[in-house]
Amino acid sequence: MYIARKLRQSHVTAYVLYMYQVEDIIRAYGLDLDRICYQYLPRFNYTKEQQAEVGEWYANLIGMMRDENIQQKGHLQVVRNTVLLLADRHQELLQDPKQSFYNAAYFKALPCIVDLRAHGASREVHEIENCLDAVYGVTLLKMKGQEVSEATENAIKPIVHLLEMLSKEYNNEKTS
């Protein structure tokens, strides 16, 4: 909760990736708040007040996941809305003639995005969501200690760079 709040304000793409992870953690614990509170949260050495606050946050997320019927897969509507806002900002930046650096980053990432979409990434979602999914997938592989090929590492770099630029521009827009 504390991390999500901070990331949402400072690095929105990292916030989305963090929320993907939180959704997966909730699923790994079977949407069982007691298990999350007694097995997962103690790892963070929260005070009693913090643990209660974070537990309530997880309870709300679990409730939303059930209400939205995403217990097995999918993302919370609040996360999907953020991705849509990012996609909108991405389109604005691409159409802004003053954003030549962003356009250059996009065109450098574009072959990787096209490759993602050609090899199984959903074409029904915006390419920014494909980028976020790809970065999250590579992150999961690394967290599991699985090898990530050099080709994948090289392909993901321009996508990460694009998402970092998008996050910066998104946050700049929000603060101006």
Contact map, one row per residue, 1 for C-alpha under 8 A:
11111000000000000000000000000000000000000000000000000100100000000000000000000000000000000000000000000000000000000000000000000000000000000000000000000000000000000000000000000000
11111100000000000000000000000000000000000000000000000000000000000000000000000000000000000000000000000000000000000000000000000000000000000000000000000000000000000000000000000000
11111110000000000000000000000000000000000000000000000000000000000000000000000000000000000000000000000000000000000000000000000000000000000000000000000000000000000000000000000000
11111111000000100110000000000000000000000000000000000000000000000000000000000000000000000000000000000000000000000000000000000000000000000000000000000000000000000000000000000000
11111111100000000000000000000000000000000000000000000000000000000000000000000000000000000000000000000000000000000000000000000000000000000000000000000000000000000000000000000000
01111111110000000000000000000000000000000000000000000000000000000000000000000000000000000000000000000000000000000000000000000000000000000000000000000000000000000000000000000000
00111111111101100000000000000000000000000000000000000000000000000000000000000000000000000000000000000000000000000000000000000000000000000000000000000000000000000000000000000000
00011111111101100000000000000000000000000000000000000000000000000000000000000000000000000000000000000000000000000000000000000000000000000000000000000000000000000000000000000000
00001111111100000000000000000000000000000000000000000000000000000000000000000000000000000000000000000000000000000000000000000000000000000000000000000000000000000000000000100000
00000111111100000000000000000000000000000000000000000000000000000000000000000000000000000000000000000000000000000000000000000000000000000000000000000000000000000000000000100000
00000011111111100000000000000000000000000000000000000000000000000000000000000000000000000000000000000000000000000000000000000000000000000000000000000000000000000001001100100000
00000011111111110000000000000000000000000000000000000000000000000000000000000000000000000000000000000000000000000000000000000000000000000000000000000000000000000000001001100000
00000000001111111000000000000000000000000000000000000000000000000000000000000000000000000000000000000000000000000000000000000000000100000000000000000000000000000011011000000000
00000011001111111100000000000000000000000000000000000000000000000000000000000000000000000000000000000000000000000000000000000000000000000000000000000000000000000000000000000000
00010011001111111110000000000000000000000000000000000000000000000000000000000000000000000000000000000000000000000000000000000000000000000000000000000000000000000000000000000000
00000000000111111111000000000000000000000000000000000000000000000000000000000010011000000000000000000000000000000000000000000000000100000000000000000000000000000000000000000000
00000000000011111111100000000000000000000000000000000000000000000000000000000000000000000000000000000000000000000000000000000000000100010000000000000000000000000000000000000000
00010000000001111111110000000000000000000000000000000000000000000000000000000000000000000000000000000000000000000000000000000000000000000000000000000000000000000000000000000000
00010000000000111111111000000000000000000000000000000000000000000000000000000010000000000000000000000000000000000000000000000000000000000000000000000000000000000000000000000000
00000000000000011111111100000000000000000000000000000000000000000000000000100000000000000000000000000000000000000000000000000000000000010000000000000000000000000000000000000000
00000000000000001111111110000000000000000000000000000000000000000000000000000000000000000000000000000000000000000000000000000000000000000000000000000000000000000000000000000000
00000000000000000111111111000000000000000000000000000000000000000000000000000000000000000000000000000000000000000000000000000000000000000000000000000000000000000000000000000000
00000000000000000011111111100000000000000000000000000000000000000000000000100000000000000000000000000000000000000000000000000000000000000000000000000000000000000000000000000000
00000000000000000001111111110000000000000000000000000000000000000000000000000000000000000000000000000000000000000000000000000000000000000000000000000000000000000000000000000000
00000000000000000000111111111000000000000000000000000000000000000000000000000000000000000000000000000000000000000000000000000000000000000000000000000000000000000000000000000000
00000000000000000000011111111111000100000000000000000000010001000000000000000000000000000000000000000000000000000000000000000000000000000000000000000000000000000000000000000000
00000000000000000000001111111110000000000000000000000000000000000000001100000000000000000000000000000000000000000000000000000000000000000000000000000000000000000000000000000000
00000000000000000000000111111110000000000000000000000000000000000000000000000000000000000000000000000000000000000000000000000000000000000000000000000000000000000000000000000000
00000000000000000000000011111111101100000000000000000000000000000000000000000000000000000000000000000000000000000000000000000000000000000000000000000000000000000000000000000000
00000000000000000000000001111111000000000000000000000000000000000000000000000000000000000000000000000000000000000000000000000000000000000000000000000000000000000000000000000000
00000000000000000000000001111111100000000000000000000000000001000000001000000000000000000000000000000000000000000000000000000000000000000000000000000000000000000000000000000000
00000000000000000000000001001111111100000000000000000000000000000000000000000000000000000000000000000000000000000000000000000000000000000000000000000000000000000000000000000000
00000000000000000000000000001011111110000000000000000010011001000000000000000000000000000000000000000000000000000000000000000000000000000000000000000000000000000000000000000000
00000000000000000000000000000001111111000000000000000000000000000000000000000000000000000000000000000000000000000000000000000000000000000000000000000000000000000000000000000000
00000000000000000000000000001001111111110000000000000000000000000000000000000000000000000000000000000000000000000000000000000000000000000000000000000000000000000000000000000000
00000000000000000000000001001001111111111000000000000010000000000000000000000000000000000000000000000000000000000000000000000000000000000000000000000000000000000000000000000000
00000000000000000000000000000000111111111100000000100010000000000000000000000000000000000000000000000000000000000000000000000000000000000000000000000000000000000000000000000000
00000000000000000000000000000000011111111100000000000000000000000000000000000000000000000000000000000000000000000000000000000000000000000000000000000000000000000000000000000000
00000000000000000000000000000000001111111110000000000000000000000000000000000000000000000000000000000000000000000000000000000000000000000000000000000000000000000000000000000000
00000000000000000000000000000000001111111110000000000000000000000000000000000000000000000000000000000000000000000000000000000000000000000000000000000000000000000000000000000000
00000000000000000000000000000000000111111111110000100000000000000000000000000000000000000000000000000000000000000000000000000000000000000000000000000000000000000000000000000000
00000000000000000000000000000000000011111111110000000000000000000000000000000000000000000000000000000000000000000000000000000000000000000000000000000000000000000000000000000000
00000000000000000000000000000000000000111111100000000000000000000000000000000000000000000000000000000000000000000000000000000000000000000000000000000000000000000000000000000000
00000000000000000000000000000000000000001111110000000000000000000000000000000000000000000000000000000000000000000000000000000000000000000000000000000000000000000000000000000000
00000000000000000000000000000000000000001111111000000000000000000000000000000000000000000000000000000000000000000000000000000000000000000000000000000000000000000000000000000000
00000000000000000000000000000000000000001101111111100000000000000000000000000000000000000000000000000000000000000000000000000000000000000000000000000000000000000000000000000000
00000000000000000000000000000000000000000000111111100000000000000000000000000000000000000000000000000000000000000000000000000000000000000000000000000000000000000000000000000000
00000000000000000000000000000000000000000000011111110000000000000000000000000000000000000000000000000000000000000000000000000000000000000000000000000000000000000000000000000000
00000000000000000000000000000000000000000000011111111000000000000000000000000000000000000000000000000000000000000000000000000000000000000000000000000000000000000000000000000000
00000000000000000000000000000000000000000000011111111100000000000000000000000000000000000000000000000000000000000000000000000000000000000000000000000000000000000000000000000000
00000000000000000000000000000000000010001000011111111110000000000000000000000000000000000000000000000000000000000000000000000000000000000000000000000000000000000000000000000000
00000000000000000000000000000000000000000000000111111111000000000000000000000000000000000000000000000000000000000000000000000000000000000000000000000000000000000000000000000000
00000000000000000000000000000000000000000000000011111111100000000000000000000000000000000000000000000000000000000000000000000000000000000000000000000000000000000000000000000000
10000000000000000000000000000000000000000000000001111111110000000000000000000000000000000000000000000000000000000000000000000000000000000000000000000000000000000000000000000000
00000000000000000000000000000000100110000000000000111111111000000000000000000000000000000000000000000000000000000000000000000000000000000000000000000000000000000000000000000000
00000000000000000000000000000000000000000000000000011111111100000000000000000000000000000000000000000000000000000000000000000000000000000000000000000000000000000000000000000000
10000000000000000000000000000000000000000000000000001111111110000000000000000000000000000000000000000000000000000000000000000000000000000000000000000000000000000000000000000000
00000000000000000000000001000000100000000000000000000111111111000000000000000000000000000000000000000000000000000000000000000000000000000000000000000000000000000000000000000000
00000000000000000000000000000000100000000000000000000011111111100000000000000000000000000000000000000000000000000000000000000000000000000000000000000000000000000000000000000000
00000000000000000000000000000000000000000000000000000001111111110000000000000000000000000000000000000000000000000000000000000000000000000000000000000000000000000000000000000000
00000000000000000000000000000000000000000000000000000000111111111000000000000000000000000000000000000000000000000000000000000000000000000000000000000000000000000000000000000000
00000000000000000000000001000010100000000000000000000000011111111100000000000000000000000000000000000000000000000000000000000000000000000000000000000000000000000000000000000000
00000000000000000000000000000000000000000000000000000000001111111110000000000000000000000000000000000000000000000000000000000000000000000000000000000000000000000000000000000000
00000000000000000000000000000000000000000000000000000000000111111111000000010000000000000000000000000000000000000000000000000000000000000000000000000000000000000000000000000000
00000000000000000000000000000000000000000000000000000000000011111111111000010000000000000000000000000000000000000000000000000000000000000000000000000000000000000000000000000000
00000000000000000000000000000000000000000000000000000000000001111111111000000000000000000000000000000000000000000000000000000000000000000000000000000000000000000000000000000000
00000000000000000000000000000000000000000000000000000000000000111111110000000000000000000000000000000000000000000000000000000000000000000000000000000000000000000000000000000000
00000000000000000000000000000000000000000000000000000000000000011111110000011000000000000000000000000000000000000000000000000000000000000000000000000000000000000000000000000000
00000000000000000000000000000000000000000000000000000000000000001111111000000000000000000000000000000000000000000000000000000000000000000000000000000000000000000000000000000000
00000000000000000000000000000000000000000000000000000000000000001111111111110000000000000000000000000000000000000000000000000000000000000000000000000000000000000000000000000000
00000000000000000000000000100010000000000000000000000000000000001100111111000000000000000000000000000000000000000000000000000000000000000000000000000000000000000000000000000000
00000000000000000000000000100000000000000000000000000000000000000000011111000000000000000000000000000000000000000000000000000000000000000000000000000000000000000000000000000000
00000000000000000000000000000000000000000000000000000000000000000000011111100000000000000000000000000000000000000000000000000000000000000000000000000000000000000000000000000000
00000000000000000000000000000000000000000000000000000000000000000000011111110000000000000000000000000000000000000000000000000000000000000000000000000000000000000000000000000000
00000000000000000001001000000000000000000000000000000000000000000000010011111011000000000000000000000000000000000000000000000000000000000000000000000000000000000000000000000000
00000000000000000000000000000000000000000000000000000000000000011001010001111111000000000000000000000000000000000000000000000000000000000000000000000000000000000000000000000000
00000000000000000000000000000000000000000000000000000000000000000001000000111111100000000000000000000000000000000000000000000000000000000000000000000000000000000000000000000000
00000000000000000000000000000000000000000000000000000000000000000000000000011111110000000000000000000000000000000000000000000000000000000000000000000000000000000000000000000000
00000000000000010010000000000000000000000000000000000000000000000000000000111111111000000000000000000000000000000000000000000000000000000000000000000000000000000000000000000000
00000000000000000000000000000000000000000000000000000000000000000000000000111111111100000000000000000000000000000000000000000000000000000000000000000000000000000000000000000000
00000000000000000000000000000000000000000000000000000000000000000000000000001111111110000000000000000000000000000000000000000000000000000000000000000000000000000000000000000000
00000000000000010000000000000000000000000000000000000000000000000000000000000111111111000000000000000000000000000000000000000000000000000000000000000000000000000000000000000000
00000000000000010000000000000000000000000000000000000000000000000000000000000011111111100000000000000000000000000000000000000001100000000000000000000000000000000000000000000000
00000000000000000000000000000000000000000000000000000000000000000000000000000001111111110000000000000000000000000000000000000000000000000000000000000000000000000000000000000000
00000000000000000000000000000000000000000000000000000000000000000000000000000000111111111000000000000000000000000000000000000000000000000000000000000000000000000000000000000000
00000000000000000000000000000000000000000000000000000000000000000000000000000000011111111100000000000000000000000000000000000001000000000000000000000000000000000000011001000000
00000000000000000000000000000000000000000000000000000000000000000000000000000000001111111110000000000000000000000000000000000111100000000000000000000000000000000000000000000000
00000000000000000000000000000000000000000000000000000000000000000000000000000000000111111111000000000000000000000000000000000000000000000000000000000000000000000000000000000000
00000000000000000000000000000000000000000000000000000000000000000000000000000000000011111111100000000000000000000000000000000000000000000000000000000000000000000000010001000000
00000000000000000000000000000000000000000000000000000000000000000000000000000000000001111111110000000000000000000000000000000001000000000000000000000000000000000000010000000000
00000000000000000000000000000000000000000000000000000000000000000000000000000000000000111111111000000000000000000000000000000000000000000000000000000000000000000000000000000000
00000000000000000000000000000000000000000000000000000000000000000000000000000000000000011111111100000000000000000000000000000000000000000000000000000000000000000000000000000000
00000000000000000000000000000000000000000000000000000000000000000000000000000000000000001111111100100110000000000000000000000000000000000000000000000000000000000000000000000000
00000000000000000000000000000000000000000000000000000000000000000000000000000000000000000111111110100110000000000000000000000000000000000000000000000000000000000000000000000000
00000000000000000000000000000000000000000000000000000000000000000000000000000000000000000011111110000000000000000000000000000000000000000000000000000000000000000000000000000000
00000000000000000000000000000000000000000000000000000000000000000000000000000000000000000001111111100000000000000000000000000000000000000000000000000000000000000000000000000000
00000000000000000000000000000000000000000000000000000000000000000000000000000000000000000000011111110000000000000000000000000000000000000000000000000000000000000000000000000000
00000000000000000000000000000000000000000000000000000000000000000000000000000000000000000000000111110000000000000000000000000000000000000000000000000000000000000000000000000000
00000000000000000000000000000000000000000000000000000000000000000000000000000000000000000000110111111110000000000000000000000000000000000000000000000000000000000000000000000000
00000000000000000000000000000000000000000000000000000000000000000000000000000000000000000000000011111111000000000000000000000000000000000000000000000000000000000000000000000000
00000000000000000000000000000000000000000000000000000000000000000000000000000000000000000000000000111111100000000000000000000000000000000000000000000000000000000000000000000000
00000000000000000000000000000000000000000000000000000000000000000000000000000000000000000000110000111111110000000000000000000000000000000000000000000000000000000100110000000000
00000000000000000000000000000000000000000000000000000000000000000000000000000000000000000000110000111111111000000000000000000000000000000000000000000000000000000000000000000000
00000000000000000000000000000000000000000000000000000000000000000000000000000000000000000000000000011111111100000000000000000000000000000000000000000000000000000000000000000000
00000000000000000000000000000000000000000000000000000000000000000000000000000000000000000000000000001111111110000000000000000000000000000000000000000000000001001100000000000000
00000000000000000000000000000000000000000000000000000000000000000000000000000000000000000000000000000111111111000000000000000000000000000000000000000000000000000100000000000000
00000000000000000000000000000000000000000000000000000000000000000000000000000000000000000000000000000011111111100000000000000000000000000000000000000000000000000000000000000000
00000000000000000000000000000000000000000000000000000000000000000000000000000000000000000000000000000001111111100000000000000000000000000000000000000000000001000000000000000000
00000000000000000000000000000000000000000000000000000000000000000000000000000000000000000000000000000000111111111000000000000000000000000000000000000000001001100100000000000000
00000000000000000000000000000000000000000000000000000000000000000000000000000000000000000000000000000000011111111100000000000000000000000000000000000000000000000000000000000000
00000000000000000000000000000000000000000000000000000000000000000000000000000000000000000000000000000000001111111110000000000000000000000000000000000000000000000000000000000000
00000000000000000000000000000000000000000000000000000000000000000000000000000000000000000000000000000000000011111111000000000000000000000000000000000000001101100000000000000000
00000000000000000000000000000000000000000000000000000000000000000000000000000000000000000000000000000000000011111111100000000010011000000000000000000000000000100000000000000000
00000000000000000000000000000000000000000000000000000000000000000000000000000000000000000000000000000000000001111111110000000000000000000000000000000000000000000000000000000000
00000000000000000000000000000000000000000000000000000000000000000000000000000000000000000000000000000000000000111111111000000000000000000000000000000000000000000000000000000000
00000000000000000000000000000000000000000000000000000000000000000000000000000000000000000000000000000000000000011111111110000000010001000000000000000000000000000000000000000000
00000000000000000000000000000000000000000000000000000000000000000000000000000000000000000000000000000000000000001111111111100000010000000000000000000000000000000000000000000000
00000000000000000000000000000000000000000000000000000000000000000000000000000000000000000000000000000000000000000111111110000000000000000000000000000000000000000000000000000000
00000000000000000000000000000000000000000000000000000000000000000000000000000000000000000000000000000000000000000011111110000000000000000000000000000000000000000000000000000000
00000000000000000000000000000000000000000000000000000000000000000000000000000000000000000000000000000000000000000001111111000000000000000000000000000000000000000000000000000000
00000000000000000000000000000000000000000000000000000000000000000000000000000000000000000000000000000000000000000001111111100000010000000000000000000000000000000000000000000000
00000000000000000000000000000000000000000000000000000000000000000000000000000000000000000000000000000000000000000000100111111000010000000000000000000000000000000000000000000000
00000000000000000000000000000000000000000000000000000000000000000000000000000000000000000000000000000000000000000000100011111110000000000000000000000000000000000000000000000000
00000000000000000000000000000000000000000000000000000000000000000000000000000000000000000000000000000000000000000000000001111100000000000000000000000000000000000000000000000000
00000000000000000000000000000000000000000000000000000000000000000000000000000000000000000000000000000000000000000000000001111110110000000000000000000000000000000000000000000000
00000000000000000000000000000000000000000000000000000000000000000000000000000000000000100000000000000000000000000000000000111111110000000000000000000000000000000000000000000000
00000000000000000000000000000000000000000000000000000000000000000000000000000000000000100000000000000000000000001000000000101111111000000000000000000000000000000000000000000000
00000000000000000000000000000000000000000000000000000000000000000000000000000000001001100100000000000000000000000000000000000111111100000000000000000000000000000000000000000000
00000000000000000000000000000000000000000000000000000000000000000000000000000000001000100000000000000000000000000000000000001111111110000000000000000000000000000000000000000000
00000000000000000000000000000000000000000000000000000000000000000000000000000000000000000000000000000000000000001001100011001111111111000000000000000000000000000000000000000000
00000000000000000000000000000000000000000000000000000000000000000000000000000000000000000000000000000000000000001000000000000011111111100000000000000000000000110010000000000000
00000000000010011000000000000000000000000000000000000000000000000000000000000000000000000000000000000000000000000000000000000001111111110000000000000000000000000010000000000000
00000000000000000000000000000000000000000000000000000000000000000000000000000000000000000000000000000000000000000000000000000000111111111000000000000000000000000000000000000000
00000000000000000000000000000000000000000000000000000000000000000000000000000000000000000000000000000000000000000001000000000000011111111100000000000000000100000000000000000000
00000000000000000000000000000000000000000000000000000000000000000000000000000000000000000000000000000000000000000000000000000000001111111110000000000000000100110000000000000000
00000000000000001001000000000000000000000000000000000000000000000000000000000000000000000000000000000000000000000000000000000000000111111111000000000000000000000000000000000000
00000000000000000000000000000000000000000000000000000000000000000000000000000000000000000000000000000000000000000000000000000000000011111111100000000000000000000000000000000000
00000000000000000000000000000000000000000000000000000000000000000000000000000000000000000000000000000000000000000000000000000000000001111111110000010000000000000000000000000000
00000000000000000000000000000000000000000000000000000000000000000000000000000000000000000000000000000000000000000000000000000000000000111111111000000000000000000000000000000000
00000000000000000000000000000000000000000000000000000000000000000000000000000000000000000000000000000000000000000000000000000000000000011111111100000000000000000000000000000000
00000000000000000000000000000000000000000000000000000000000000000000000000000000000000000000000000000000000000000000000000000000000000001111111111110000000000000000000000000000
00000000000000000000000000000000000000000000000000000000000000000000000000000000000000000000000000000000000000000000000000000000000000000111111111110000000000000000000000000000
00000000000000000000000000000000000000000000000000000000000000000000000000000000000000000000000000000000000000000000000000000000000000000011111111000000000000000000000000000000
00000000000000000000000000000000000000000000000000000000000000000000000000000000000000000000000000000000000000000000000000000000000000000001111111000000000000000000000000000000
00000000000000000000000000000000000000000000000000000000000000000000000000000000000000000000000000000000000000000000000000000000000000000000111111100000000000000000000000000000
00000000000000000000000000000000000000000000000000000000000000000000000000000000000000000000000000000000000000000000000000000000000000000000111111110000000000000000000000000000
00000000000000000000000000000000000000000000000000000000000000000000000000000000000000000000000000000000000000000000000000000000000000000000110011111000000000000000000000000000
00000000000000000000000000000000000000000000000000000000000000000000000000000000000000000000000000000000000000000000000000000000000000000100110001111101100000000000000000000000
00000000000000000000000000000000000000000000000000000000000000000000000000000000000000000000000000000000000000000000000000000000000000000000000000111111100000000000000000000000
00000000000000000000000000000000000000000000000000000000000000000000000000000000000000000000000000000000000000000000000000000000000000000000000000011111110000000000000000000000
00000000000000000000000000000000000000000000000000000000000000000000000000000000000000000000000000000000000000000000000000000000000000000000000000001111111000000000000000000000
00000000000000000000000000000000000000000000000000000000000000000000000000000000000000000000000000000000000000000000000000000000000000000000000000011111111100000000000000000000
00000000000000000000000000000000000000000000000000000000000000000000000000000000000000000000000000000000000000000000000000000000000000000000000000011111111110000000000000000000
00000000000000000000000000000000000000000000000000000000000000000000000000000000000000000000000000000000000000000000000000000000000000000000000000000111111111000000000000000000
00000000000000000000000000000000000000000000000000000000000000000000000000000000000000000000000000000000000010010000000000000000000000000000000000000011111111100000000000000000
00000000000000000000000000000000000000000000000000000000000000000000000000000000000000000000000000000000000000010000000000000000000001100000000000000001111111110000000000000000
00000000000000000000000000000000000000000000000000000000000000000000000000000000000000000000000000000000000000000000000000000000000000000000000000000000111111111000000000000000
00000000000000000000000000000000000000000000000000000000000000000000000000000000000000000000000000000000100110010000000000000000000000000000000000000000011111111100000000000000
00000000000000000000000000000000000000000000000000000000000000000000000000000000000000000000000000000000000010011000000000000000001000100000000000000000001111111110000000000000
00000000000000000000000000000000000000000000000000000000000000000000000000000000000000000000000000000000000000000000000000000000001000100000000000000000000111111111000000000000
00000000000000000000000000000000000000000000000000000000000000000000000000000000000000000000000000000000100000000000000000000000000000000000000000000000000011111111100000000000
00000000000000000000000000000000000000000000000000000000000000000000000000000000000000000000000000000100110010000000000000000000000000000000000000000000000001111111110000000000
00000000000010000000000000000000000000000000000000000000000000000000000000000000000000000000000000000000000000000000000000000000001100000000000000000000000000111111111000000000
00000000001010000000000000000000000000000000000000000000000000000000000000000000000000000000000000000000000000000000000000000000000000000000000000000000000000011111111100000000
00000000000000000000000000000000000000000000000000000000000000000000000000000000000000000000000000000100000000000000000000000000000000000000000000000000000000001111111110000000
00000000000010000000000000000000000000000000000000000000000000000000000000000000000001001100000000000100000000000000000000000000000000000000000000000000000000000111111111000000
00000000001110000000000000000000000000000000000000000000000000000000000000000000000001000000000000000000000000000000000000000000000000000000000000000000000000000011111111100000
00000000001000000000000000000000000000000000000000000000000000000000000000000000000000000000000000000000000000000000000000000000000000000000000000000000000000000001111111110000
00000000000000000000000000000000000000000000000000000000000000000000000000000000000000000000000000000000000000000000000000000000000000000000000000000000000000000000111111111000
00000000000100000000000000000000000000000000000000000000000000000000000000000000000001001000000000000000000000000000000000000000000000000000000000000000000000000000011111111100
00000000111100000000000000000000000000000000000000000000000000000000000000000000000000000000000000000000000000000000000000000000000000000000000000000000000000000000001111111110
00000000000000000000000000000000000000000000000000000000000000000000000000000000000000000000000000000000000000000000000000000000000000000000000000000000000000000000000111111111
00000000000000000000000000000000000000000000000000000000000000000000000000000000000000000000000000000000000000000000000000000000000000000000000000000000000000000000000011111111
00000000000000000000000000000000000000000000000000000000000000000000000000000000000000000000000000000000000000000000000000000000000000000000000000000000000000000000000001111111
00000000000000000000000000000000000000000000000000000000000000000000000000000000000000000000000000000000000000000000000000000000000000000000000000000000000000000000000000111111
00000000000000000000000000000000000000000000000000000000000000000000000000000000000000000000000000000000000000000000000000000000000000000000000000000000000000000000000000011111
